[in-house]
Amino acid sequence: MAKKTTETTAETETKVAVSTYTREQICSSERFRNDRDILAALLEEKRPYTLSEIEETVKKFKENKVTEKINGGGK
């Protein structure tokens, strides 16, 4: 990861370059091949995502409790 640093008068400020990816890049990657369907459904088409955002999206989806309501069922 690229790292940029700039100095201020009292402190040192560090800026880190973070890579972002499109939904298309993410869904075609080998890294997320097991979660492609989840990501294709949840990610917005034009928005860029960081790896941490992608991983958090998958994690939250998989942790959701399954509820069964089919055609008004479960009453």
C-alpha positions as a printed Julia matrix, in Angstrom:
75×3 Matrix{Float64}:
   0.0     0.0     0.0
   1.35    3.42   -0.88
   1.96    5.76    2.01
   2.19    9.55    1.83
   3.38   11.71    4.69
   3.18   15.44    5.2
   4.43   17.39    8.21
   2.56   20.11   10.05
   4.05   22.52   12.57
   3.14   20.61   15.75
   2.33   17.08   14.58
   3.05   14.63   11.81
   0.07   13.8     9.61
   0.03   10.47    7.77
  -2.12    9.83    4.72
  -2.57    6.31    3.4
  -3.7     5.61   -0.15
  -6.55    3.09   -0.13
  -7.43    1.06   -3.22
 -11.04    0.92   -4.35
 -12.81   -1.48   -6.68
 -16.01   -1.49   -8.72
 -18.75   -4.09   -8.34
 -17.68   -5.64  -11.65
 -14.05   -5.99  -10.51
 -15.11   -7.44   -7.17
 -17.53   -9.97   -8.64
 -14.96  -11.18  -11.17
 -12.16  -11.51   -8.62
 -10.89  -14.87   -7.44
 -10.8   -13.64   -3.84
 -14.58  -13.2    -3.62
 -15.65  -16.05   -5.9
 -17.64  -17.81   -3.13
 -19.58  -14.62   -2.36
 -20.21  -13.35   -5.9
 -23.98  -13.74   -5.74
 -24.18  -11.89   -2.42
 -21.97   -9.06   -3.64
 -23.7    -8.75   -7.02
 -27.01   -8.31   -5.22
 -25.85   -5.94   -2.48
 -23.26   -3.66   -4.07
 -24.18   -0.61   -6.12
 -23.03   -0.71   -9.74
 -21.21    2.64  -10.04
 -19.86    3.06   -6.49
 -16.23    2.24   -5.59
 -15.61   -0.03   -2.56
 -12.58   -0.66   -0.35
 -11.64   -4.2     0.69
 -12.78   -3.53    4.26
 -16.21   -2.34    3.0
 -16.58   -5.46    0.87
 -15.6    -7.81    3.69
 -17.94   -6.01    6.12
 -20.85   -6.27    3.65
 -20.36  -10.03    3.29
 -19.94  -10.48    7.05
 -23.13   -8.57    7.9
 -25.12  -10.48    5.28
 -23.96  -13.86    6.57
 -24.68  -12.91   10.18
 -28.3   -11.94    9.46
 -30.92  -14.16   11.03
 -33.06  -16.03    8.51
 -36.8   -15.44    8.83
 -39.35  -17.34    6.84
 -42.24  -15.33    5.48
 -43.57  -16.71    2.25
 -46.79  -15.28    0.86
 -47.86  -14.01    4.26
 -46.88  -17.23    5.99
 -45.48  -17.48    9.49
 -48.63  -16.09   11.13
